[in-house]
């Protein structure tokens, strides 16, 4: 599962819930929606049932790698992501080589 493609949605989740921290508020809320297969926090209409199915197919190690990977990506590109937000297309370009 590549959560980088959902960076915009993570930022939107943080914003919609008055989060003060993308990594400690927005990301956990977004992951909660994925794990439950329901849109409880994210203001963007996504197929959370399908995302849950993908998440459930991951091993515990793969889930940890996915979580660690998106956290590292956001940390490494935070300023670029903030400057690109709220343009989803621009956010998807951040970090591409």
C-alpha positions as CSV (number, residue, x, y, z in Angstrom):
1,X,0.0,0.0,0.0
2,X,1.4,3.3,-1.0
3,X,0.2,6.0,1.3
4,X,2.2,8.7,-0.5
5,X,-0.7,8.9,-3.0
6,X,-3.0,9.9,-0.1
7,X,-0.8,12.7,1.3
8,X,-3.4,15.3,0.3
9,X,-6.1,13.3,2.1
10,X,-4.0,13.0,5.2
11,X,-3.5,16.8,5.2
12,X,-7.3,17.3,4.6
13,X,-8.1,14.9,7.5
14,X,-5.8,16.9,9.8
15,X,-7.4,20.2,8.7
16,X,-11.0,19.0,8.9
17,X,-10.5,17.8,12.5
18,X,-8.6,20.9,13.7
19,X,-5.5,18.8,14.1
20,X,-2.3,20.5,15.1
21,X,0.0,17.9,13.8
22,X,-0.1,16.0,10.5
23,X,1.9,13.0,11.8
24,X,0.3,12.7,15.2
25,X,-3.3,13.7,14.4
26,X,-4.0,13.7,10.7
27,X,-2.2,10.4,9.8
28,X,-3.6,8.4,12.7
29,X,-7.1,9.6,11.9
30,X,-6.7,8.7,8.3
31,X,-5.3,5.3,9.2
32,X,-8.2,4.7,11.6
33,X,-10.6,5.3,8.7
34,X,-8.7,2.8,6.6
35,X,-8.5,0.2,9.4
36,X,-12.3,0.5,10.0
37,X,-13.2,0.7,6.3
38,X,-15.3,3.7,7.0
39,X,-15.0,7.4,6.4
40,X,-15.2,8.8,10.0
41,X,-12.5,11.5,9.9
42,X,-11.5,12.1,6.3
43,X,-13.5,14.8,4.5
44,X,-12.6,13.3,1.1
45,X,-14.8,10.6,-0.3
46,X,-12.7,7.5,-0.8
47,X,-13.3,3.8,-1.1
48,X,-12.4,3.1,2.5
49,X,-13.8,-0.4,2.3
50,X,-11.4,-1.1,-0.5
51,X,-8.5,0.5,1.4
52,X,-9.3,-1.7,4.4
53,X,-9.2,-4.8,2.3
54,X,-5.7,-3.7,1.0
55,X,-4.6,-2.9,4.6
56,X,-5.9,-6.3,5.9
57,X,-3.8,-8.1,3.3
58,X,-0.6,-6.6,4.6
59,X,1.5,-8.4,7.2
60,X,2.2,-6.6,10.5
61,X,5.7,-5.8,9.2
62,X,4.3,-4.4,5.9
63,X,1.9,-2.2,7.9
64,X,4.7,-0.9,10.0
65,X,6.8,-0.2,6.9
66,X,3.9,1.6,5.3
67,X,3.4,3.7,8.4
68,X,7.1,4.4,8.7
69,X,7.4,5.2,5.0
70,X,4.7,7.8,5.0
71,X,6.0,9.4,8.2
72,X,9.5,9.6,6.7
73,X,8.2,11.0,3.4
74,X,6.1,13.7,5.2
75,X,9.0,14.6,7.5
76,X,11.5,14.8,4.6
77,X,9.2,16.9,2.3
78,X,7.1,18.8,4.9
79,X,7.9,22.3,3.6
80,X,7.3,21.3,0.0
81,X,4.0,19.6,0.9
82,X,2.8,22.5,2.9
83,X,3.6,24.9,0.0
84,X,1.8,22.6,-2.4
85,X,-1.3,22.2,-0.3
86,X,-4.2,22.3,-1.1
87,X,-3.4,21.5,-4.7
88,X,-3.6,17.7,-4.7
89,X,-1.8,17.3,-8.1
90,X,1.1,19.5,-6.9
91,X,1.3,17.4,-3.7
92,X,1.5,14.2,-5.7
93,X,4.5,15.7,-7.6
94,X,6.5,16.3,-4.3
95,X,9.3,13.9,-3.9
96,X,9.3,12.5,-7.5
97,X,12.6,12.4,-9.1
